[in-house]
Amino acid sequence: MKQFYTIVYCLLATIYCCHAQLPVSKEPRHHNVFENAWIRVLDVRIPPGDTSLYHRHEIPSVFLVLTKTKTGSQAIVEPARPNLSSGNIWYESFEEKPRVHRVWNNDTSEFHAMDIELLRKTHGDASSLPEMASFHLLFDEAPVRAYRIIADAHTNLHLTKRGTPVLIIRLTDEGSEVNVNGKQCKKRGDFSFIDAGQSIDLNYKGAGLVPMVFFELK
């Protein structure tokens, strides 16, 4: 009988979690730091030993993991895992089903990631970039194309007006500040959104290498 009640309790708990889970944008550890008609940028920070609430990912998104923190997760609904060939940066469409889960920090340092929800329902095509040694294509999906940029002391990049918006995010704390259209990106997670119809100037004069990700929205 005890085993029966345990099973019933687990089933009820699961049903409760399925109905009680929040959209990821409402989960307290996912901080909405920027939103417009194109994207919603969620800055994810989970302190050591802490656990997020159950939450739901259902909007096409790109994800960036910015720390090497040991984490765990418990999923109630889990879509097929993407091919993470680009390492700590990837895209998920959630076309077949959402992800409903919670995440905890198993480490002694903060877990830091970013979840960029792609809000547009229809997509065109971003004009391809000219071939440049500093740009490395990560993936090209219906709503977004992603490149990794490695800025060094000689980086002085100018791109003519783009037909669609661009989001640029710094991936490390190491190195000096990078200037993107007059905005300083000093630490990991700093970003600059460049609207359609604007040219892009990215300059770096510091020592060392600074990896960044360049998202072309469609």
C-alpha positions in Angstrom: 0.0 0.0 0.0 2.8 2.4 0.8 4.3 1.8 -2.6 0.9 2.5 -4.2 0.7 5.9 -2.4 4.3 6.7 -3.4 3.4 6.1 -7.1 0.3 8.2 -6.8 2.2 11.0 -5.2 4.9 11.0 -7.9 2.2 11.0 -10.6 0.4 13.9 -9.0 3.6 15.8 -8.5 4.5 15.4 -12.1 1.1 16.5 -13.2 1.4 19.5 -10.9 4.8 20.4 -12.3 3.5 20.1 -15.9 0.7 22.6 -15.2 2.7 24.9 -12.8 5.8 25.4 -15.0 6.5 28.9 -16.2 7.5 30.2 -19.6 11.2 30.6 -19.4 10.9 34.4 -19.7 9.1 34.4 -16.3 11.5 32.1 -14.5 13.3 34.3 -11.8 16.8 33.3 -12.7 16.3 34.1 -16.4 16.6 37.8 -16.4 15.0 39.7 -19.3 17.7 42.2 -20.2 16.6 43.2 -23.7 13.4 42.7 -25.8 12.1 44.1 -29.1 10.1 42.7 -32.1 12.9 40.4 -33.1 14.5 38.9 -29.9 14.2 38.5 -26.2 17.6 38.2 -24.4 17.5 36.3 -21.2 20.6 36.4 -19.0 20.7 33.2 -17.0 22.5 33.2 -13.6 22.2 30.4 -11.1 24.3 30.7 -7.9 26.2 27.7 -6.4 23.8 25.2 -4.9 20.7 26.9 -6.3 18.0 25.4 -8.6 15.7 27.1 -11.0 11.9 26.7 -11.0 10.4 24.3 -13.6 10.1 26.3 -16.8 9.1 25.8 -20.4 11.2 26.5 -23.6 8.9 26.6 -26.6 10.1 29.6 -28.7 12.9 29.0 -31.2 16.1 30.0 -29.4 19.8 30.2 -29.5 21.7 29.3 -26.4 25.2 30.3 -25.1 26.9 28.7 -22.1 29.4 31.3 -20.8 30.9 29.3 -17.8 32.3 25.8 -17.3 30.1 25.3 -14.2 29.0 21.8 -13.3 25.2 21.7 -13.6 22.4 19.2 -13.6 18.8 19.2 -15.0 15.6 17.4 -14.5 13.3 17.2 -17.5 9.6 16.5 -17.6 9.3 17.0 -21.4 12.5 16.8 -23.5 12.8 17.2 -27.3 15.5 15.5 -29.2 18.9 16.9 -28.4 20.4 19.1 -31.0 23.8 18.3 -32.5 26.1 20.6 -30.5 28.8 20.7 -33.1 29.4 24.3 -32.3 30.2 23.6 -28.7 28.7 26.0 -26.2 26.5 27.8 -28.8 23.6 26.1 -30.4 20.1 26.6 -31.9 16.8 24.8 -31.0 13.5 25.2 -32.9 11.2 23.4 -30.4 9.0 22.6 -33.4 8.0 19.1 -32.3 7.6 19.8 -28.6 8.9 22.1 -25.9 11.4 21.5 -23.2 10.1 21.6 -19.6 12.8 21.3 -17.0 14.6 22.8 -14.1 18.3 23.4 -13.8 20.6 23.4 -10.8 24.2 24.5 -10.1 26.3 21.7 -8.7 29.5 23.8 -8.5 31.1 26.4 -6.3 30.9 29.2 -8.8 28.0 30.9 -10.6 26.4 29.3 -13.7 26.1 31.9 -16.4 24.3 31.4 -19.8 22.2 33.2 -22.2 18.9 32.2 -23.9 18.0 34.4 -26.9 14.4 33.8 -27.9 13.7 34.5 -31.6 10.3 36.1 -31.6 9.6 36.6 -35.3 7.0 34.3 -36.8 8.0 34.7 -40.4 11.6 34.8 -41.8 13.3 36.1 -44.9 16.9 35.7 -45.7 19.9 37.6 -44.4 22.4 38.6 -47.0 25.5 36.5 -46.7 28.7 38.1 -45.4 31.7 38.6 -47.5 34.4 35.9 -46.8 36.6 37.1 -43.9 39.2 35.1 -42.1 37.9 36.3 -38.7 34.4 34.9 -39.3 33.7 31.2 -38.8 30.2 29.9 -39.6 28.6 27.9 -36.7 25.1 27.2 -38.1 22.6 28.5 -40.6 19.0 28.0 -39.6 15.6 29.4 -40.8 15.5 32.3 -38.3 19.2 32.9 -37.6 22.7 32.5 -39.0 25.6 32.4 -36.5 29.3 33.1 -36.8 32.1 33.1 -34.3 34.5 36.1 -34.4 38.0 36.1 -32.9 39.0 39.7 -32.3 42.7 40.5 -32.0 44.8 43.6 -31.8 44.4 44.2 -35.5 40.6 43.9 -35.7 39.1 46.9 -37.4 36.0 45.6 -39.0 33.5 47.6 -41.1 30.4 46.1 -42.7 28.1 48.0 -44.9 24.4 48.5 -44.1 22.7 45.1 -43.3 19.2 44.2 -44.6 18.3 42.5 -41.3 19.4 43.1 -37.6 22.5 41.7 -36.0 23.2 40.7 -32.4 26.9 40.6 -31.3 27.8 39.0 -27.9 31.1 38.9 -26.1 32.0 35.4 -24.8 34.9 36.0 -22.4 36.1 38.3 -19.6 39.6 38.1 -20.8 41.1 40.9 -22.9 40.3 44.6 -23.2 37.1 46.2 -24.3 35.7 45.7 -27.8 33.9 48.7 -29.4 30.8 47.9 -31.5 29.2 51.0 -33.1 30.4 53.1 -30.2 29.2 50.7 -27.5 31.8 49.1 -25.2 31.7 45.4 -24.6 33.9 44.7 -21.7 32.9 41.4 -20.2 31.3 38.1 -21.1 27.6 38.5 -21.9 27.9 42.1 -23.0 26.0 42.5 -26.3 25.1 45.0 -29.0 21.9 44.9 -31.1 22.3 46.6 -34.5 19.1 47.2 -36.3 18.5 46.7 -40.0 19.7 49.4 -42.2 22.8 50.2 -40.1 26.4 49.6 -40.9 28.6 47.9 -38.3 32.0 48.9 -37.0 33.8 46.6 -34.6 37.2 47.6 -33.2 39.6 46.0 -30.8 43.0 47.4 -30.0 43.8 45.4 -26.8 46.2 42.5 -26.2 45.0 38.9 -26.4 42.2 37.3 -28.3 38.5 38.0 -27.6 35.9 35.5 -29.0 32.5 36.8 -29.9 29.4 35.5 -31.6 27.7 37.3 -34.4 24.0 36.4 -35.0 22.4 37.5 -38.3 18.6 37.5 -37.8 16.3 36.6 -40.7 
